[in-house]
């Protein structure tokens, strides 16, 4: 093994050792007093006995070689010769679900999935067989609410030319065969029926609608009508107009020689021409100013699934790092306040968490989880209690320090993966971050103060405007939810239930 690899591995081990903090049982945390005097989490203690360096983490990540091809494509190449493996990610801006026509929900993802179903020179079977023969992986898709379609490919470096050429054939020359499209639509119709038996889907459907309103990100699934509207001509048009090099970033990480590869890419991708389409972004979603309570009636359900949240920030917000720390304190993992309270102390649930979505438009902060139906009322009391505690009290120094170290340690561990480092580089390019953004990320996390954490909690976690969505047996939990406001009731098909009608 080369000396450079040894040095890299040694540094990574030191980073993880310096930043990892073990969590065991320890001193009780003080609780807020919005409901009067409350007992502390007496059985949950934090010893903080693991050795942790007091130094601020300083990292210098490997930087990808960047090039702009003549057709406008941005190329980022991260060399890593530790293993004979290469990962390719192509992010195509403007080809994602965020820009779909209102009557063709699912068009972006179906177009991306259909890339593998046949080209001018290969059938879907031939593509699948060739991928297997080469020992490669090839996929494409677009998430609902995403501005991008993403094509991913990976394989060994010794046959890179072969599997990369296959990926480019799939990208440039899809024919979207009508018979394969119908098979895909039929599979998705079955999924439409099956997903309505899942509480998590029902929750996401109503929660996204509650927080996003009419914004395109409110949609989490196609409908039968939108699937019926998709046809070969629509996919061809979407691909021709949206799959444009000037809006795309090609990231390559692994056992490659950047300078040699850029020359090859210029020749291989010369035929990929720019598109003339001009895309207008939808207006940013805005936070709701009043609480809404939504219940999806799932008769005979033995548990309640809940989510509370509201629109918060986009990825470029100066509040991003304080939000990362605040979220980790309240619900980011198994050592967070919500988890320790509702699971470890109260035994209401197997797990509750919080997270937040910060993209090129503002997304929601959200907390939630599953709990037994009979403890729904107690669980909601504790959710609101912890939210108010984040707003009304500064995080104690020891707890804040521990959570920041945990975030920094997780970040350090992620750097062991070349593809993750490549993702960081792509994010830097997409959002226009400074070149040293990730070099200083952990150090900046460590400088977040208790005052900043409290400030963002007060700004984005208002109990009076958080949208409350629940899925469960309405006969047993509707009266509980009515304590928080008038309840909008829906059935599992997504249709509103009118009072007095069955």
Secondary structure in CASP SS format (residue, H / E / C, confidence):
PFRMAT SS
TARGET T0000
AUTHOR 0000-0000-0000
METHOD secondary structure of the structure
MODEL  1
X C 1.00
X C 1.00
X H 1.00
X H 1.00
X H 1.00
X H 1.00
X H 1.00
X H 1.00
X H 1.00
X H 1.00
X H 1.00
X H 1.00
X H 1.00
X H 1.00
X H 1.00
X H 1.00
X H 1.00
X H 1.00
X H 1.00
X C 1.00
X C 1.00
X C 1.00
X C 1.00
X C 1.00
X C 1.00
X E 1.00
X C 1.00
X C 1.00
X C 1.00
X C 1.00
X C 1.00
X C 1.00
X C 1.00
X C 1.00
X C 1.00
X C 1.00
X C 1.00
X C 1.00
X C 1.00
X C 1.00
X C 1.00
X C 1.00
X C 1.00
X C 1.00
X C 1.00
X E 1.00
X C 1.00
X C 1.00
X C 1.00
X C 1.00
X C 1.00
X C 1.00
X C 1.00
X C 1.00
X C 1.00
X C 1.00
X C 1.00
X C 1.00
X C 1.00
X C 1.00
X C 1.00
X C 1.00
X C 1.00
X C 1.00
X E 1.00
X E 1.00
X E 1.00
X E 1.00
X C 1.00
X C 1.00
X C 1.00
X C 1.00
X C 1.00
X E 1.00
X E 1.00
X E 1.00
X E 1.00
X E 1.00
X E 1.00
X C 1.00
X C 1.00
X C 1.00
X C 1.00
X C 1.00
X E 1.00
X E 1.00
X E 1.00
X E 1.00
X E 1.00
X E 1.00
X E 1.00
X E 1.00
X E 1.00
X C 1.00
X C 1.00
X C 1.00
X H 1.00
X H 1.00
X H 1.00
X C 1.00
X C 1.00
X C 1.00
X C 1.00
X C 1.00
X C 1.00
X C 1.00
X H 1.00
X H 1.00
X H 1.00
X H 1.00
X H 1.00
X H 1.00
X H 1.00
X H 1.00
X H 1.00
X H 1.00
X H 1.00
X E 1.00
X E 1.00
X C 1.00
X C 1.00
X C 1.00
X E 1.00
X H 1.00
X H 1.00
X H 1.00
X H 1.00
X H 1.00
X H 1.00
X H 1.00
X H 1.00
X H 1.00
X H 1.00
X C 1.00
X C 1.00
X C 1.00
X E 1.00
X E 1.00
X E 1.00
X E 1.00
X E 1.00
X C 1.00
X C 1.00
X C 1.00
X C 1.00
X C 1.00
X C 1.00
X E 1.00
X E 1.00
X E 1.00
X E 1.00
X E 1.00
X E 1.00
X E 1.00
X E 1.00
X E 1.00
X H 1.00
X H 1.00
X H 1.00
X H 1.00
X H 1.00
X H 1.00
X H 1.00
X H 1.00
X H 1.00
X H 1.00
X H 1.00
X H 1.00
X H 1.00
X H 1.00
X H 1.00
X H 1.00
X C 1.00
X E 1.00
X C 1.00
X C 1.00
X C 1.00
X H 1.00
X H 1.00
X H 1.00
X H 1.00
X H 1.00
X H 1.00
X H 1.00
X H 1.00
X H 1.00
X H 1.00
X H 1.00
X H 1.00
X H 1.00
X H 1.00
X H 1.00
X H 1.00
X H 1.00
X H 1.00
X C 1.00
X C 1.00
X C 1.00
X H 1.00
X H 1.00
X H 1.00
X H 1.00
X H 1.00
X H 1.00
X H 1.00
X H 1.00
X H 1.00
X H 1.00
X H 1.00
X H 1.00
X H 1.00
X H 1.00
X C 1.00
X C 1.00
X C 1.00
X H 1.00
X H 1.00
X H 1.00
X C 1.00
X C 1.00
X C 1.00
X C 1.00
X C 1.00
X H 1.00
X H 1.00
X H 1.00
X H 1.00
X H 1.00
X H 1.00
X C 1.00
X C 1.00
X H 1.00
X H 1.00
X H 1.00
X H 1.00
X H 1.00
X H 1.00
X H 1.00
X H 1.00
X H 1.00
X H 1.00
X H 1.00
X C 1.00
X C 1.00
X H 1.00
X H 1.00
X H 1.00
X E 1.00
X E 1.00
X E 1.00
X E 1.00
X E 1.00
X E 1.00
X E 1.00
X C 1.00
X C 1.00
X C 1.00
X H 1.00
X H 1.00
X H 1.00
X H 1.00
X H 1.00
X H 1.00
X H 1.00
X H 1.00
X H 1.00
X H 1.00
X H 1.00
X C 1.00
X C 1.00
X C 1.00
X C 1.00
X C 1.00
X C 1.00
X C 1.00
X C 1.00
X C 1.00
X C 1.00
X C 1.00
X C 1.00
X C 1.00
X C 1.00
X C 1.00
X C 1.00
X C 1.00
X C 1.00
X C 1.00
X C 1.00
X C 1.00
X C 1.00
X C 1.00
X C 1.00
X E 1.00
X E 1.00
X E 1.00
X E 1.00
X E 1.00
X C 1.00
X C 1.00
X C 1.00
X C 1.00
X C 1.00
X E 1.00
X E 1.00
X E 1.00
X E 1.00
X E 1.00
X E 1.00
X E 1.00
X E 1.00
X E 1.00
X C 1.00
X C 1.00
X C 1.00
X C 1.00
X C 1.00
X C 1.00
X C 1.00
X C 1.00
X H 1.00
X H 1.00
X H 1.00
X H 1.00
X H 1.00
X H 1.00
X H 1.00
X H 1.00
X H 1.00
X H 1.00
X H 1.00
X H 1.00
X C 1.00
X C 1.00
X C 1.00
X C 1.00
X C 1.00
X H 1.00
X H 1.00
X H 1.00
X H 1.00
X H 1.00
X H 1.00
X H 1.00
X H 1.00
X H 1.00
X C 1.00
X C 1.00
X C 1.00
X C 1.00
X C 1.00
X C 1.00
X E 1.00
X E 1.00
X E 1.00
X E 1.00
X E 1.00
X E 1.00
X E 1.00
X C 1.00
X C 1.00
X C 1.00
X E 1.00
X E 1.00
X E 1.00
X E 1.00
X E 1.00
X E 1.00
X E 1.00
X E 1.00
X E 1.00
X E 1.00
X E 1.00
X H 1.00
X H 1.00
X H 1.00
X H 1.00
X H 1.00
X H 1.00
X H 1.00
X H 1.00
X H 1.00
X H 1.00
X H 1.00
X H 1.00
X H 1.00
X H 1.00
X H 1.00
X H 1.00
X H 1.00
X H 1.00
X H 1.00
X H 1.00
X C 1.00
X C 1.00
X C 1.00
X C 1.00
X H 1.00
X H 1.00
X H 1.00
X H 1.00
X H 1.00
X H 1.00
X H 1.00
X H 1.00
X H 1.00
X H 1.00
X H 1.00
X H 1.00
X H 1.00
X H 1.00
X H 1.00
X H 1.00
X H 1.00
X H 1.00
X C 1.00
X C 1.00
X C 1.00
X H 1.00
X H 1.00
X H 1.00
X H 1.00
X H 1.00
X H 1.00
X H 1.00
X H 1.00
X H 1.00
X H 1.00
X H 1.00
X H 1.00
X H 1.00
X H 1.00
X C 1.00
X C 1.00
X C 1.00
X C 1.00
X C 1.00
X C 1.00
X C 1.00
X C 1.00
X C 1.00
X H 1.00
X H 1.00
X H 1.00
X H 1.00
X H 1.00
X H 1.00
X C 1.00
X C 1.00
X C 1.00
X H 1.00
X H 1.00
X H 1.00
X H 1.00
X H 1.00
X H 1.00
X H 1.00
X H 1.00
X H 1.00
X H 1.00
X H 1.00
X C 1.00
X C 1.00
X C 1.00
X C 1.00
X C 1.00
X C 1.00
X E 1.00
X E 1.00
X E 1.00
X E 1.00
X E 1.00
X E 1.00
X C 1.00
X H 1.00
X H 1.00
X H 1.00
X H 1.00
X H 1.00
X H 1.00
X H 1.00
X H 1.00
X H 1.00
X H 1.00
X H 1.00
X C 1.00
X C 1.00
X E 1.00
X E 1.00
X E 1.00
X E 1.00
X C 1.00
X C 1.00
X C 1.00
X C 1.00
X C 1.00
X E 1.00
X C 1.00
X C 1.00
X C 1.00
X C 1.00
X C 1.00
X C 1.00
END
